[in-house]
Every structure is written in C-alpha cells, then in structure tokens.
C-alpha cells in the first residue's frame, strides 16, 4: 500500500538531481492538456467547451463569422490535441516513469511518434477521453470517478503503446480500484500549492508541476507493482 508521504519523498529525491529537465517536460505536458489539475480534469474541460458553444449560439450579437472562426479554431486545437498532444503526453509520462527509476531518456517525446507506436497511442487515448466525456454527460460525479479510473492509461501506454484500447482501459480501471479516494486526496494535497502559486500571477505554478508529475509517476509505479503482484497483468503485457 502506498502513502502520500512516501510518494512525495521519492519524487523530491528524483527532482533533486533532475529538476530542470522535469520542469521543461512538465511545461510541455501542461501545454498539450495533460495536467489534470491545471485542466480541471477532462470532464470539466469538455463541459466548459459545451458552455462556450451554448453561449455563442444564444448571444445574437455574435456574428456568424465569429462563430465560424471560433469553431474552426476549436476544431484545429482539438485535432492538435488528438494527433500531436496525446503522443507528447504519453512521452512525457514515459520520461517521469523512467526518471523515477533513474533512467533518463532524452528521446521520450519522439517515442509516441514512432510508426509502430503512434496509432496504438492515439486510439487508446481517444477512446479514454470519449468514455470520460460520455460519463460526464450523465453527471459531474460519474465523470470525476471515471477520470480517476482511467488516470493510468497514458502511463500504461508509456510502457506498452500497443497494449490495445480495451486492455489499457481495463487495466487502468483495475489498478485504481480501491485507490480512487486516496488519489483524490493526493490531488488535493497539490491544490493548495497551485492556488498559492496563482497569487504570484501564475508563474510559480510551473515550479509545482514537476513535483506533481514526479509524484504521479511514483504512484503509477506503486500501482503497477501491485497489479503485477496480484496478477492483474503480466510483465509481458507492459513490456517489462
């Protein structure tokens, strides 16, 4: 069983020797929408996006050209998120997984774009986001719960990008079973730091992200070890 203190202590030890690389990787993860706290969770992002469309549609003073431009911009950003962002996010998670084991990979971001990895990552990540979105349509709470259920998908793909959509999602669900409340509390433990840093005009927030990401990688390694020990997956499933 893992504890917040243990995960954070291990993350601090890693960052003590590799902070600036982790800092740069964290910025890229955040820019492509992979930071759970900064994005407010995928379900919140989707709900906000629908609120924007709703407001645009019902404000008669907004010209149709503005709506058309806004829609095009959103679709372009969505395409970038899907076809580029997902691979960058998985690559970033791979970096933190490796660094947690004192293995440093300078080519982590190219990893997701390898021909043999690309489609596997896109399909699994897209399916995950769609499932979270569908659950979010029911109510906010189910969306939040499922976002925690599927939180480990990008980490699983970082280990094995060709594990398959169904296996990646089901394994993440099994890994997080019984841990969701603790994961939520772990997120809350960083929320105070993020809120405090926004008082510094949002600049300090980038210095908290490496700590957050390094801790989440430690969480994945703990959940992965537990999954292997309980035969939820095999070493071969994760190419270990």
C-alpha positions in Angstrom: 0.0 0.0 0.0 1.3 3.4 -0.9 1.2 6.6 1.1 1.3 10.3 0.0 4.3 11.0 2.1 6.3 8.1 0.6 5.4 9.0 -3.0 6.3 12.7 -2.4 9.6 11.9 -0.7 10.6 9.7 -3.6 9.6 12.4 -6.1 11.6 15.0 -4.2 14.7 12.7 -4.3 14.3 12.4 -8.1 13.8 16.1 -8.7 16.9 16.9 -6.5 19.1 15.6 -9.3 17.0 16.2 -12.4 14.7 19.2 -11.7 15.2 21.3 -14.8 14.6 18.5 -17.3 11.4 17.6 -15.3 10.5 21.3 -15.4 10.7 21.5 -19.2 8.8 18.2 -19.7 6.1 19.4 -17.3 5.5 22.6 -19.3 5.0 20.6 -22.5 2.6 18.2 -20.7 0.6 21.1 -19.5 0.6 22.8 -22.9 -0.9 19.8 -24.5 -3.6 19.5 -21.8 -2.1 16.6 -19.9 -2.1 18.2 -16.5 -5.1 17.0 -14.5 -5.2 19.8 -12.0 -4.5 22.6 -14.4 -7.1 21.4 -17.0 -9.6 20.8 -14.2 -9.9 17.2 -15.4 -11.1 16.2 -18.8 -14.7 16.2 -17.9 -14.5 19.8 -16.8 -12.8 20.8 -20.0 -15.5 19.2 -22.1 -18.3 20.7 -20.0 -16.6 24.2 -20.4 -16.3 23.7 -24.1 -20.0 23.0 -24.4 -20.8 26.0 -22.3 -18.8 28.1 -24.7 -20.8 26.7 -27.7 -24.0 27.3 -25.8 -23.2 30.9 -25.0 -22.0 31.6 -28.5 -25.2 30.1 -30.0 -27.6 32.1 -27.8 -25.9 35.5 -28.0 -27.5 37.1 -31.0 -24.9 39.9 -31.3 -22.1 37.5 -32.2 -21.7 37.4 -35.9 -21.8 34.1 -37.7 -18.3 34.7 -39.0 -17.0 35.0 -35.4 -18.8 31.7 -34.6 -17.3 30.1 -37.7 -13.8 31.3 -36.8 -14.2 30.1 -33.2 -15.5 26.7 -34.2 -12.6 26.3 -36.7 -10.1 27.3 -34.0 -11.6 24.8 -31.5 -11.5 22.0 -34.1 -7.9 22.8 -35.0 -6.9 22.8 -31.4 -8.8 19.6 -30.8 -7.0 18.0 -33.8 -3.6 19.1 -32.4 -4.5 17.7 -29.0 -5.5 14.3 -30.6 -2.9 13.8 -33.2 0.1 15.5 -31.5 -0.8 16.2 -27.9 -1.7 12.6 -26.9 1.7 11.3 -28.1 3.5 14.2 -26.3 1.6 13.5 -23.1 2.4 9.8 -23.2 6.1 10.6 -24.0 6.1 13.0 -21.0 4.7 10.3 -18.8 7.3 7.9 -20.0 10.0 10.4 -19.1 8.7 10.6 -15.5 8.4 6.8 -15.2 11.9 6.3 -16.4 13.4 9.1 -14.2 11.6 7.6 -11.2 13.8 4.6 -11.8 16.9 6.8 -12.5 16.7 6.0 -16.2 16.9 9.1 -18.3 15.5 9.1 -21.9 16.3 12.2 -24.0 14.1 10.8 -26.8 10.9 10.4 -24.7 8.8 12.8 -26.9 9.8 11.1 -30.1 8.7 7.7 -28.6 5.0 8.3 -29.2 5.5 9.3 -32.9 7.3 6.1 -33.9 5.3 4.4 -36.6 4.8 1.2 -34.5 3.5 3.2 -31.5 1.6 6.1 -33.0 -1.8 4.6 -33.8 -1.9 2.5 -30.7 -1.5 5.6 -28.5 -4.0 7.7 -30.5 -6.7 5.0 -30.4 -6.3 4.3 -26.7 -6.1 7.9 -25.6 -9.0 9.0 -27.7 -11.2 6.1 -26.5 -10.4 7.0 -22.9 -11.3 10.7 -23.4 -14.6 9.8 -25.2 -15.5 7.4 -22.3 -14.8 10.1 -19.7 -16.9 12.6 -21.8 -19.8 10.2 -22.0 -19.7 9.5 -18.3 -19.5 13.3 -17.7 -22.8 13.8 -19.7 -24.6 11.8 -17.0 -23.5 13.9 -14.1 -20.3 15.5 -12.9 -19.5 13.0 -10.2 -19.5 9.9 -12.5 -17.2 11.8 -14.8 -14.8 12.6 -12.0 -14.8 8.9 -10.8 -14.1 7.6 -14.3 -11.4 10.2 -14.8 -9.6 8.6 -11.8 -10.4 5.1 -13.1 -8.7 5.8 -16.4 -5.9 8.0 -15.0 -3.2 5.4 -15.6 -3.9 4.9 -19.3 -1.2 7.2 -20.5 1.3 5.6 -18.1 0.3 2.1 -19.3 0.8 3.3 -22.9 4.2 4.7 -22.0 5.2 1.1 -21.0 3.4 -0.6 -23.9 1.8 1.7 -26.6 0.4 -1.4 -28.4 -1.3 -3.0 -25.4 -4.7 -2.3 -27.0 -7.6 0.0 -26.2 -9.6 -2.5 -24.2 -6.6 -3.8 -22.2 -5.2 -0.3 -21.4 -8.6 0.9 -20.1 -9.5 -2.2 -18.2 -6.0 -2.4 -16.6 -6.2 1.2 -15.5 -9.6 0.6 -14.0 -8.3 -2.5 -12.1 -5.1 -0.7 -11.0 -7.1 2.2 -9.5 -9.8 0.1 -7.9 -9.8 0.8 -4.2 -7.4 3.7 -4.6 -9.6 6.5 -6.1 -10.3 8.3 -2.9 -6.6 8.2 -1.9 -5.8 9.5 -5.4 -8.3 12.3 -5.0 -6.7 13.3 -1.6 -3.3 13.2 -3.3 -4.6 15.7 -5.9 -6.0 17.9 -3.1 -2.6 17.9 -1.5 -1.2 19.7 -4.5 -4.2 22.0 -5.0 -3.1 24.3 -2.2 0.3 24.8 -3.8 -1.4 25.6 -7.2 -3.8 28.1 -5.6 -0.9 29.7 -3.7 1.2 30.0 -6.8 -1.6 31.7 -8.7 -1.2 34.6 -6.3 2.3 35.0 -7.9 0.5 35.8 -11.2 0.6 32.1 -12.1 4.3 32.0 -12.6 5.0 29.8 -9.6 2.6 27.2 -10.9 5.2 25.9 -13.3 7.6 25.1 -10.4 5.0 22.9 -8.7 4.2 20.9 -11.8 7.4 18.8 -11.9 6.7 17.8 -8.2 3.2 16.9 -9.1 4.2 14.9 -12.2 7.0 13.1 -10.5 4.7 12.1 -7.6 2.1 10.8 -10.1 4.8 8.7 -11.8 5.7 7.2 -8.4 2.0 6.5 -7.9 1.9 4.6 -11.2 4.9 2.6 -10.3 3.3 1.6 -7.0 0.0 0.7 -8.7 1.9 -1.2 -11.4 3.9 -3.2 -8.8 0.6 -4.1 -7.0 -1.0 -5.1 -10.3 1.9 -7.4 -11.2 1.9 -8.9 -7.7 -1.9 -9.6 -7.9 -1.7 -11.0 -11.5 -3.8 -8.2 -12.9 -1.3 -8.1 -15.7 2.0 -9.8 -16.7 5.4 -8.4 -17.2 5.0 -9.1 -20.9 1.8 -7.0 -21.0 3.8 -4.0 -20.0 7.0 -5.0 -21.9 9.0 -5.1 -18.6 
